[in-house]
């Protein structure tokens, strides 16, 4: 009986702090939820056009005698059914990393709040705005729209960072404002402590050319300076390859070296570009030194034609059935297909 009484008292004593902690967290949550957003009602899924703009350096403007809109560099993205893609520059039409758009633009515009704690200037002067890059001429302007003709759903001026080098304890925050309310300057501290809004198209591009799983492969073919070889899955088997005689340049078709073929296909299940060429092209296979093709069980086919060396000695320029741009693919991947004699795939 005495033991039970002690346990009861302990549960009460321990339970009170626990209750108080939960209550405190609930109050903090309710308080946080009541803080207004800088862009009330902003829904990232509604955004179909994003434009990022920044004024060029004075040196560049003077050297090229740029006038008006030419003084600004701009990057535009457009949401398509398959995801985001570049809407301007020489890489127009190339897919953009959707996660990068969320991580570096949409998530931030959705999260920025404005209250007495975040509002650092209720009536910022024009001089203060210029000094902290909070004007369209000095900062980075991020504009989100619904459709090419608008309407705008959020426009932000991204100003100076408060980060001072690698100084310990320095606040990783940014001064931001809305162009329609320029005197209200907000100090925004991202959850991730980092925020990168780049004007270089290469920083946004999705460099995946294609990707699929080995288990979905139904057929495989490659051709190089040594000859060619084609294989398909044995009917009723998901692990055994048989040769396609008419696609093989070897004189005698012996038993297929199963692991050799599997290893070669594995090198092709994910192709990632080192970089993209400048300007859109039609699929041009002229001058291709190596050809690699895969057919999936779904009927989809992925092809890559590997051409000459690029200026970078560690890559080759390639054409893909999935992209209308030349792309550079690393020699570490290309050599697996260029150096393989089809004869080595058979006993």
N, C-alpha and C positions, 0 to 999 in steps of 0.2 A: 504494500500500500504506500509506504514511504517512498519507495523507488518510483512508482507511478507519479506521485506528486512532484518529485524533482524533475522528471522528464517533461511534465506538463508545464512547469515554470520555465524550463529551458526553451521549450518550443515557443512560449509567449515572448520571452526576452529576445530570442533570435529572430522571431517573426516580425517584430516591430521595425527594426532597421530595414529588413527586406521590404516590408510594406512601404516604408518611407522612400526607399530607393525607387521602387516601381512607380510610386505616386509622383516623385520628382521627375522621372523620365517621361511620364505621361504629360505632366505640366509643360516640360520642355518641348515635347513633340507638338502639343497644342499651340504653344507660343510660336514655334518655328512655322507651323502651318499657317498662322495668321499673318505672317510677313508678306507683303505684296510683292509680286514679281515685277521686274523691269519691263517685261513684255507679257502683260496679263493675257491669258487665253492662248498662248503660243502653242501650237500643235505641230511638232516636227513632221508628222506624216502628211500634213497639208502643203508643205513646201515642195515646189517643183522646179524652182530656179534659184540658184545661189550665185551671187556675184561678189568678188573680193577685189577691192581697188586700193591702190596706194600711189602717191605722187612719186615720180622718179627723182633721183638726186639732182641737185642744182648743176653739178658737173655734166651729167648726161643731157640735161635739158639745154644747157648752153652749147655743148659740143655739137649737138644735132639740130640746134635751133628749133626745138619742138614748141608747138603752139597749141593752146586750147586743150582739147581732150587727149592730144598726143603726149601731154606731159604726165599722163597717168598710165600705169600698167594695170591691166585688169585680167582676172581669171574668172571664167564662168562655168558653172556646172548645171546640167539638166537631168532631171529624173526621168528615166524611161521604164518600161515594163520590166526590163531585166536588171535595173539598178541605175546608179548614177554614172554619167559619162561627161567628158569634157565637151564644152559647147563652143570653145574658141581656141586659139593658138594653133600651131602646126599639128598638134595632136588631137584636133577636134574629132570626136566620135569614139575615141578610145575609152574603155571602161575605167571608172574610178573606184578605188577601194571604198565601199559603202561604210565600213567601220571607221575609216578615217574621217569621212564627212560627219558621222555621228559624234565621234570623239573630239574633233577639233572645231566643230561649228554648232551643230544642232543641239547637242547636249548642254553646251554652255548657255546658249540663248534661252533655253528652257529653264535653267537653274538660277540665273542671276536674279537676286532679290534686292529690294531697295527699302531701307528703313533708316532710323537715326544712327544705327551702328555702321551701316555700310555707306551711307551718304556722307562723303567727306567734304563736299562743297555744295551748299544749297544755292549759292549765287556766284558761281565761278566767273571771273572776269575773262574777257577775250585773251588777255595776256597769259593768264593761268592756263587756258585751254591750249594755246599755241605751245607754251613751254612743256606741257605734258602730252603733246601729240593727240589732242582731243578734238581737232578740227579735221574736216575732209582733206585739207591740204597738208596736214602734218601726220595724221594717224592712218590706221588701216580701217577701211569701211567695209563692213560685212552686211550685205543686203539679201534678204530672203523674200521670195515672191511666189505668188500662185499664178503660174503661167507667164509667158514672155512679156505680156502687156500689163502684168500686175494682177491684182493689187499687191502692194507691199504688205507683208505681215510682220516684219521685224527688220530694223536697220540699226546697226550698232557701230559706234566708233571705238576701236580698240586703241587705247593710249599706252602710256609708259608702264613698264613693269616696276614693281617696288623692290625686286630682287637685286641685291648688290653683290655681284660675284658669288663666291662660295662662302660668304660670311655666315657663320653659324648663328642660327636663330633668326635669320633674315626672313621677312614675310614674303612668301611666294604669292603675290597678288598683283592685280592689274587695275589701272584706272580706266573706266569705261563711261560712255554716255550715249544718249540718244540724240541724233541730229535735230529732232524736233523739240528737244528739251536740253539744249547744250549746257545750260548753267548748272544742271544737276549732275554732279560727278560722283560716280559710285566706285567704291573699292571692292573688287570681286576677287575672292580667293577660291580657285578651282579645287574640287575635291582631290583631283589627281596631282595637284601642285604644279602642273605643267599645262601650257597652252601654246600651241604652235599653229599659226595661220600663215602658211607659206604662199608666196606668189609664183613659185616654180611649179610648173605642171607636173614635172617628174616626181615631185614629192607626194602627189595624190594618186598617180596611176596604179591601177591593179595590174601587176606584172605577171599574174598567172595566165599562161596561154591556154592550158587545159589541165584538167585533173580528173582522174577516175580511179576506181579500185580495181585491183588485179582480178578479183573474182568475177567482174563483169566483162572481162575480155573474151571475145569469141574468136577473133582472128588477128593475125599479126603478119606484117610484110616489111622487109627493108631491102634497100638496094644501095650498093656502094661501088667503089672501083674494082673490087674483087668479084662481084656478081650480085645475085639476089637470092632471097629465100622467103617462102611464105608458109604459114602454119595456121591450123585451126584446131579447135577443141574436138577431141574424139567424141562421137555421138554417145550420149549417156554418161560422159565423164566430165568432171570439172577440173581435173588435174593433169590430164594426159594430152600432149600435143601430137598431131600428125601432120606430115608435110603435105603441102599443096603442090603437086608435081609440076604443073604448068608455070608456077611462080618461082621454081628453084632452078638455078643455073648449074648446079652440080650434076656431073655425069651420072652418078649412081646414088640413088636415095637409100641410105641405110637407116638403121634405127636412130630415132631422134634423141639427142642428148637433152633430156627434159629440163634439167636444172639450168643448162646453158641458155635455153630459150626463155625460160622463166626469168632468169637474171637480166636478160636483155630487155624484155618487156617492162620489167620493173623500173628500168631507167627512163621509161617513156610515160609512166603513169602520171607523173607531174612534171610539166615543163614550165619553167619560170624565166622570163626575159631578164637579162642584165640591164637592158635599156631598149628603147624603141628608136627606129629611124625617123627622120624628119619628113613628114608629108605622107598623105594617104596614097596607097597604091592598089592596083588590081592584083589578084593572085598571080604572081609571075614565077614560074618554075624554070625558066630558061637559065642555064648555067648552074643548076643544082648539082652538087657533087654526091649528095646522099639524100635518099628518100626514106621516110619511115611512116608507116600507116598502121592504125589499129581500128578494128571494128568491134563494137560492143554488142552484147546480147540484145540491147534495145534497138539496134539498127544504126545507132550513131557511129560516125566515123571521124577520126582525128588524123590529120596528115601534117607532116612538117617536111619541107624541102630545105636542105642545108646547103648554103652557097659558099662563097669565098670567105677568106679571113677578113675581119674588119680591121680598122686601124689599131684597135686594141688586140694585141697578139694572143690574148687569152680567150677570145670569143670568135664565133662565126656568125655571119649574117644569115638569117633564116626567113622563110615564109611559112605561114600556117594557114590551114583552112579556117581557123577561128579568128583571125585578125587581118585587117586590110592595111597593116603597117609592117614593114620589115622590123625584125627584132634581133638582138644579139643574144646568142645562147652560149654558155660557157663551154670551153673545150673539154672540161672535165666530164661533161655529159656527152658532147658530140663524139668524142674519140671512141666511146663504147660502140658506136655504130659504124664509124669510119674505119676503125682498125680491125673489125671482126670479119674474118673470111667465112662466108656461108658454109664452106666445107667443114669448118670446125664445129658446126652444130649437129653433125652426124657422126656416128661411130664409123 
